Amino acid sequence: MVIEAQIDPQSLVARIVAELQANPEAQRMLLQVLLTNEFMGMPARLDRIEKDIAEIKGDVAGLKNNVAFLRGSELENRLHRKVRPLLSQSLQLREPSIMQSQLQEPQAEFAAEIRNALNSGLISDAQDNRIITTDFILRALRRSDSAPLLIAVEASNKIDAHDIQRARESADILAVVFGIETLPVVAGYSIDPPDRERAVAAGVYYLEAREDF
């Protein structure tokens, strides 16, 4: 039985290096083999990296959505407590009261008027749904002449064209149902200049909700 002597790895590497230094052609051949094996494994590694990146992007997008939702909920909660004094000061109103909000059931008299308008065909199902989904609807008196008003408020962290359109539509529907002056309002932490101009053109008042209000 022949027992092969164990070759010291360091000596083996030294011998290979010496052979390669003496044979440039062998250097090129070995380099080609090593690189081929390395590159053969790259597609699988790149696939794994791309999948990891896609998962990370999905997680980040989910976190952004969660943060936006929580911030939007925080804004609505704050406005529910502060919207009456804010509107009173900004729009020169008195005796404002919340008719309905996403955090409060509608006042019975207000809900009855909307229901009668729907049943009589004065407003459509889509218009009824627009009123139901309006963030805040308030009744108030104008300070200058005590004229009754209804205010439709759409709240969003960052006001955009859709918020402006919804507030305008809600106010117009309320005017049809109640036959009194209505004011559309959008409330949020920020609004871009083009949307601010769009709000002015649509007759929609922008109520800035400061971070510390």
N, C-alpha and C positions, 0 to 999 in steps of 0.2 A: 504494500500500500504506500503510494507516494503522497507525502504531505507537502502541499505547496506552501512556501514561505509567505507570510503576510507582508504585503508591501506597504511601507509607511506612506500615508497620503501626501505628506509634505514632499517626500522624495519623489513620489510619482508625479506630482505637479511640476516639480523642478525639472524632472527629466522631459516631460511633455513640452514645457516652455523652451528648454534647450533645443529640442528637436524642431520646434516651430521656428525658433530664431534662425536655425540653420537651413530651414526650408520655407522660403516665402510663399511658394505655391500651396504648401500645406496650410499656411496661415489663412489664405484666402478661402480654401475649401472648408476649413473648420468654422470660419466666420460665417460663411454662407449657410452651413448646417444649423449653427446656433440661431442665426437670424430667422431662418425659415421656420424653425420650431417655435421661436418667439412670436413671429407674426401669425402663425397658424392658430395660436391661442388667442390672438387679439380680438377677432370678431365676437367670440363668446363673451370676453370680458367687456367689450364695448356695449354689447346687448344688455349685460347686467347693469352697467353704469347708466345707460339710457333709461332702463326700467327704474333704477333707484332715483334718478333725477325726476322722472315722471311722477313717482310716488311722492317725492318731496314737494313738487309743484302742486300736486293735489292737496297735500296736507296744508300747505301755505294758503291756497285758495280757500280751503275750508275754514281755516283760522280767520282769514280776512272776512269771510261771510259771517262767521259767528260774532266777531268783534263789531261789524256793522249792525248786525241784528241787535246785539246788546246795547250798542250806543243809541240806536233808534228807539229801543224800548225805554232807555233812560231819558231820552228827550221827551217822549210822550208822557212819561211819569212826571217829569219836571213841569211840563206845560200844563198838565192837568191841575197842578197846584198853583201855577203862576199865570196862566193865560188870562184870567180876568183882570188882574191889576196891570199886566203888560198891555193888553188891548185898551184898557181904560185910559192909560197914560198916552199911548201911541196914537190912538184914533179919537181921543177926546170923547170918551163914552162914559156913561154912568149906569149903575145898576145892571152890570152884565151878569148873566146866569147861563150855565151850560145846559143846553137842551139835550144834547147827546154827545158821547165821545166813545172811543174804543175801550175806555175803561169804566164807562157808566151807561146804564140802561137809559134809553130816551125818556124824557118827561112824557107822561101819559097824554096830555093835551097835544103836544107836538106830534107824537106818534100817531094819534087819531087823525090829525089833519093830513099827514102823509098817506095814511091808509085810505082815507076817503078820496084823496086825489087819485090814488092808484085805482081804486074800485070804480070811480066814475070815468076813468079813461083820460083824466086831465094830464097824467104823466104815465110813461111806459114802465115796464118791468126794469128795463136798463136804467132809466132815470131813478126809479125807486132804489135800485141797488147802488147807484152813485151816492145817494143821500145816506144810505145805510153805512157805506164804507168811508164816508168823510170822517177825517180824524176828529174834528171838533166842530160842533155847531152851537153858537151862542145867540142869545137874544139880549139886546141892550137898548138904551136910549141915547140918542145923540145929545151931547151936553149943551150944544148951542140952542136947540129948539125943542128938545124932548121928543123928537120923532123916533118911532120904534124902528129898530134895525135887526136884521139877522146876519150873522157873520159865519161864513164857511171857512174853516182853517184846515189846510193840509200841512202836515209836519214831516220834515225829512232832515237828516244830517246835512246833506248838501242839496239845495234846491235845484231842480232841473225843469225842463220844459213840461214834463209829464205832471209834475206837482202843480205847476202854474195852470195847466189845462184843466186838471181835476178841480182845483179851487174855483176856477171860473165857471165850469159846468155846474158845480154844486150850488153856487150862488145864483146862477140863472134859474135853476130848477126851483129853488126856494122862493124866488121872486114870483114865479108862476103860481106856486101853491098858496102862498100867504098874501100876495098882492102888496107887499111892502118893500122898501128899499133893502137891498142886500149888499154885503161887502165880502169879496173874496180875499183871503189872506193866505200867504205861505209863510211858514215859520221854520227856521233852520239855523244851523251854525254858520253856513257859508252859502254864497251864490256867486257864480261866475258873471263877469260883466255882460256877456251876451244875454244870459238868462235874466239878469236884472233889467236890461232894456226890454226884453220880451214881457216881463211882468208889468212894467210901466205901460207898454203898448196895449196890454190886455186889461188894464185897469185893476191889476192885482197888487195888493199891498204886501211888501216884504217885511216881516217882523224878524229881526235878528235875535237869535237866542244865544246869548253869550255863554261861554263855558262855565262861568261862575254865577249865572243867574239863579 
